[in-house]
Amino acid sequence: MDSYRFALRHTRYCKRDNSNRHKLCWSKDSNDHSTRSSRKHSYSHKNSNVVYGFGGFLDPINNDGSSIFKLKSTVPVKFQLTDAQGNFITTATATIYVAKISNNVVGTDIEAISTSAATDGPLFRETGNQYIFNLSSKTLSVGTWQIKAVLEEGTSKTVIISLK
């Protein structure tokens, strides 16, 4: 019996959602084994090629690392995301972490704690075309801290603040 092996094919599909603001991309992999009847298909739905526009963190945080906040206060961490056309993205997921910086070495990321009951765990909430997390500094210590926002499309955005 003749056996034929075909190469793995990767086909990419993209479409816009109903609002025409977000692009959904997925790929279809098919691996043909010895006969055409044994073809297997798998679909992977993900936003693999979507990259968000990020203009930096918003006031009261300064993107140059010069922000100083009082220990045991609430630090509003805010930013906006846009698509390639400059439209606001309001459906993304972003997680926040903080890490202590000592002797110019960034420590281990820990999940941030919010002072807002409207926030679920270390997730930013979207309101008014911006993402916000009310960071509690009660469990942190005096010194320099890195704030990291991890976006669902795989990028991380960081900023440095100081607590006194």
C-alpha positions as CSV (number, residue, x, y, z in Angstrom):
1,M,0.0,0.0,0.0
2,D,1.3,3.4,-1.0
3,S,1.7,5.9,1.9
4,Y,1.7,9.6,1.2
5,R,2.7,12.2,3.7
6,F,1.7,15.8,3.2
7,A,3.3,18.8,4.9
8,L,1.6,20.6,7.7
9,R,-0.4,23.5,6.3
10,H,-1.1,26.6,8.3
11,T,-3.9,28.8,7.0
12,R,-4.7,32.1,8.7
13,Y,-8.2,33.7,8.9
14,C,-9.2,37.2,10.2
15,K,-12.4,39.0,10.5
16,R,-13.7,42.1,12.2
17,D,-16.2,41.9,15.1
18,N,-19.7,43.4,14.8
19,S,-18.6,46.9,15.9
20,N,-15.8,46.7,13.2
21,R,-13.4,47.9,15.8
22,H,-11.6,44.7,16.8
23,K,-9.9,42.1,14.6
24,L,-10.3,38.5,15.5
25,C,-7.7,36.2,14.0
26,W,-7.4,32.5,14.1
27,S,-5.4,29.8,12.4
28,K,-6.4,26.4,11.0
29,D,-3.8,23.7,11.0
30,S,-4.3,20.6,9.0
31,N,-2.0,17.6,9.0
32,D,-2.7,15.0,6.4
33,H,-1.4,11.6,7.3
34,S,-1.3,8.5,5.1
35,T,-4.7,9.0,3.5
36,R,-6.9,12.0,2.9
37,S,-9.6,10.4,5.1
38,S,-7.4,10.7,8.1
39,R,-7.1,14.5,7.9
40,K,-7.4,16.2,11.3
41,H,-8.3,19.8,11.8
42,S,-7.9,22.0,14.8
43,Y,-8.9,25.6,15.3
44,S,-7.2,28.0,17.6
45,H,-9.1,31.2,18.2
46,K,-6.9,34.0,19.6
47,N,-6.0,37.6,19.0
48,S,-2.5,36.7,18.0
49,N,-1.9,39.7,15.7
50,V,-3.7,42.3,17.6
51,V,-1.3,44.9,19.1
52,Y,-2.8,47.7,21.2
53,G,-1.7,51.3,21.0
54,F,-0.5,52.4,24.5
55,G,0.2,56.1,25.1
56,G,1.7,55.7,28.5
57,F,0.3,55.8,32.0
58,L,-2.1,58.7,32.8
59,D,-2.0,61.3,35.7
60,P,-1.3,61.2,38.5
61,I,1.5,58.8,37.5
62,N,4.4,60.4,35.6
63,N,5.9,58.1,33.0
64,D,9.5,59.4,33.7
65,G,9.5,57.6,37.1
66,S,9.3,60.9,39.1
67,S,6.0,60.1,40.8
68,I,6.0,60.0,44.6
69,F,3.1,58.9,46.7
70,K,2.4,58.6,50.4
71,L,2.7,55.1,51.9
72,K,-0.7,53.6,52.9
73,S,-2.5,55.7,50.2
74,T,-4.4,54.8,47.0
75,V,-2.4,55.2,43.8
76,P,-4.7,55.4,40.7
77,V,-3.0,53.5,37.9
78,K,-4.6,54.5,34.6
79,F,-4.0,54.1,30.9
80,Q,-5.8,54.0,27.5
81,L,-5.6,51.5,24.7
82,T,-6.3,52.2,21.0
83,D,-6.4,50.2,17.8
84,A,-4.4,51.0,14.6
85,Q,-7.0,53.6,13.6
86,G,-6.8,55.4,17.0
87,N,-10.2,54.1,18.3
88,F,-10.4,53.4,22.0
89,I,-10.3,49.7,22.9
90,T,-12.6,48.9,25.8
91,T,-12.8,45.1,25.8
92,A,-9.2,44.2,26.6
93,T,-8.0,42.4,29.7
94,A,-5.0,43.7,31.7
95,T,-3.5,42.5,34.9
96,I,-1.4,44.5,37.4
97,Y,1.7,43.5,39.3
98,V,4.1,45.4,41.5
99,A,7.8,44.6,42.3
100,K,10.1,46.3,44.8
101,I,13.3,47.8,43.3
102,S,16.4,47.6,45.5
103,N,19.9,48.6,44.4
104,N,18.6,48.9,40.8
105,V,17.4,45.3,40.8
106,V,13.7,44.6,40.2
107,G,12.3,42.1,42.6
108,T,9.7,39.4,42.1
109,D,6.3,40.4,40.7
110,I,3.4,40.2,43.2
111,E,-0.3,40.7,42.4
112,A,-1.4,44.2,43.3
113,I,-4.2,44.8,45.8
114,S,-7.0,47.2,45.0
115,T,-8.8,49.6,47.3
116,S,-11.9,49.4,45.1
117,A,-14.6,46.8,45.6
118,A,-15.4,47.2,41.8
119,T,-12.1,45.6,40.9
120,D,-11.9,41.8,40.6
121,G,-8.4,40.6,41.8
122,P,-5.4,42.2,40.1
123,L,-7.5,43.1,37.0
124,F,-7.8,46.6,35.6
125,R,-11.4,47.7,35.1
126,E,-12.4,49.7,32.0
127,T,-14.4,52.9,32.5
128,G,-14.7,56.0,30.3
129,N,-12.3,54.7,27.6
130,Q,-9.6,54.1,30.1
131,Y,-8.4,51.2,32.3
132,I,-8.0,51.9,36.0
133,F,-6.7,50.1,39.0
134,N,-6.8,51.8,42.5
135,L,-3.6,50.4,43.9
136,S,-3.4,50.0,47.6
137,S,0.0,50.8,49.1
138,K,-1.0,49.6,52.6
139,T,0.9,46.3,52.2
140,L,3.9,47.8,50.4
141,S,6.9,49.5,52.0
142,V,8.7,52.8,51.6
143,G,11.0,52.8,48.5
144,T,10.9,52.5,44.8
145,W,8.4,50.2,43.0
146,Q,7.8,49.0,39.5
147,I,4.2,48.8,38.4
148,K,3.6,46.3,35.5
149,A,0.4,46.1,33.4
150,V,0.3,42.9,31.5
151,L,-2.0,43.1,28.4
152,E,-3.8,40.1,27.0
153,E,-2.0,40.4,23.7
154,G,1.2,39.5,25.4
155,T,2.9,42.8,26.0
156,S,3.8,44.4,29.4
157,K,4.0,48.1,30.2
158,T,5.9,49.3,33.2
159,V,6.4,52.5,35.2
160,I,8.4,53.3,38.3
161,I,6.9,55.1,41.4
162,S,8.2,55.9,44.8
163,L,6.5,55.6,48.2
164,K,7.4,57.8,51.1
